Amino acid sequence: MTALTQEEVATHTRTVVQGLEALRNEHNSILSGISSTLSSAHHPPDSNVIAEKAGILQRSLDQIELGLSEAQIMLALASHLQTVEAEKQKLRAQVRRLCQENAWLRDELASTQQKLQASEQHVAQLEEDKKHLEFMSTIKKYDADVQDSESSMEEKKDKSDDPVVDLFPDDDADDRAAAMSPTPPSQFAQQVNAGYEIPARLRTLHNLVIQYASQGRYEVAVPLCKQALEDLEKTSGHDHPDVATMLNILALVYRDQNKYKEAANLLNDALAIREKTLGENHPAVAATLNNLAVLYGKRGKYKEAEPLCKRALEIREKVLGRDHPDVAKQLNNLALLCQNQGKYEEVERYYQRALEIYETKLGPDDPNVAKTKNNLASAYLKQGKYKEAEILYKQVLTRAHEREFGAIDGDNKPIWQVAEEREENKNKVKDSAPYGEYGGWHKAAKVDSPTVTTTLKNLGALYRRQGKYEAAETLEDCAIRSRKEAVNLVKDGMTPEGNRRLSASRDRLRRGSRESLNSTDFDAADDVSKLPHSHTPNKRTLTRT
């Protein structure tokens, strides 16, 4: 006899139960007939035989009931075994997924260890270069200014790579890929409410996707997201906050590949899930709304993006308070959308409120203050309010100068003030005068910040528009000297070759200055990831928050 499977045993048991129930009904019918016969005749001649038959039927009926009970127990046991087997398969799937994630983490750990070793070697080389520069500075006293500029560039190399200050990239920065770093846990904390927190497992996976995407390895990042999304939907169901988080991450990868339609579909799906599971006023809902608004903004759909951005602003004001820095970020995004639609009254109101929040909560030296002032100045320029824009640019440069060199006095002037003095005295200055003879204004080149560099270029372009060409060239030269290329230009001195290179750099900077006044370029960020973005000419990008 061949062994039966569990399903076959259960099927046969159900058949037997049906047969036993039919037999039980037949026995009950016969027993009922015998009982009626005994009750109708008081003393029938064969009453003993009939009573004996009734007893036999009753015993048979008891055996049938026992068989039915045992069959029901077997069916319940079969159902339990099926449930156990299903749980076993589910656990096996989780084990496979954990093994895959463990392999991913091992690969990333090996890569990180290699990068750490390379960084340590680079630091050692920088230390040697620093010692060499210090030695050279003691010998070349006559070239102290040039050496100071070079050492300043080396010391601020890491600062210039900060992705935070790249919100206002200069023209050269637009051509280079943005350096991406893993999302810090504090950024996830902003999406946490009483009922939901992003699991650590998803944070790790999110960081892996960011690193792959920043390296352009989309063939790895996309399948990684899809596999994790499939596993989450199997274990938790589609309508779960973790699924929405994974949809957000995949949407950002698609957006980075310019697959805007697929990214929009995923973000709308994530928005529906978060509204259903977390509530309509959850910070994660506001983050998804902002991501969707950024996506529409990149596609030029500013009218469709504006209501999404306004709703995200309402949620953040309600949850975080009207004076929270995240509210200021949302105000910046909303202002950029309105600016692209020509709603300048609203633009000024949103920027001024964001600026007030940043100055109150983060202080006047926070980088966001200078960036917001630059944005507001851009809005003023588009309306022809050159005086208001000039005031803001001067405030940015003055604050940067005070932070770097101390209080302003007669001997410590900000670069814009020196530029205007050179404009006033341009006829008194000899053309052959040395480049650094006009006081210490060139020290402002040491304030190596993309925001300051952009401000120098924009104010220089504004001076040029006003006919103040000497002041414009002063700021443009200072912006040039704030980059690494400036060190080589200064070393060349005023030789014919140096003049040629300096003139070419000035021409490049003037073209960039004109573009900064006539265009509205800006950068972007996101709620769960800072993936690299492609810059779209003449379209101001929104900030992810």
Secondary structure, 3 states (H helix, E strand, C coil): CCCCCHHHHHHHHHHHHHHHHHHHHHHHHHHHHHHHHHHHCCCCCCHHHHHHHHHHHHHHHHHHHHHHHHHHHHHHHHHHHHHHHHHHHHHHHHHHHHHHHHHHHHHHHHHHHHHHHHHHHHHHHHHHHHHHHHHHHHHCHHHHHHHHHHHHHHHCHHHHCCHHHHHCCCCCHHHCCCCCCCCCHHHHHCCCECCECCCHHHHHHHHHHHHHHHCCCHHHHHHHHHHHHHHHHHHHCCCCHHHHHHHHHHHHHHHHCCCHHHHHHHHHHHHHHHHHHHCCCCHHHHHHHHHHHHHHHHCCCHHHHHHHHHHHHHHHHHHHCCCCHHHHHHHHHHHHHHHHCCCHHHHHHHHHHHHHHHHHHCCCCCHHHHHHHHHHHHHHHHCCCHHHHHHHHHHHHHHHHHHHHCCCECCECCHHHHHHHHHHCCCCCCCCCCCCCCCCHHHHHHCCCHHHHHHHHHHHHHHHHCCCHHHHHHHHHHHHHCCHHHHHHHHCCCCHHHHHHHHHHHHHHHHHHHHHHHCCCCCCCCCCCCCCCCCCCCCCCCCCC
